[in-house]
C-alpha cells in the first residue's frame, strides 16, 4: 500500500492558517454597538430587545413550554386513575 505524498497534504496547515488570519483582520468589533442597544433603558426586557424575531421566538418558546406542561400534567393525571376492567 502506498501513501500519498502529494503537496496537497502538506499545504493544508498553510491554507488553514492563512484563512483564519485573513478573516480575523477584516472583522470589525461590533460589541460596543450591541452593548449600547441592549443596555438602553426603554422598558423592554433583554430577551425582547432584539426585535420582532426575538418576540416571535419568545412567544413560540412560551407556547411550547405551556403546552408541554399541560400535556405532562394530563398524562400524570391519567396514569394516576385506576383502569376500569372490562
Order of alpha helices (4+ residues) and beta strands (2+ residues): alpha-alpha-alpha
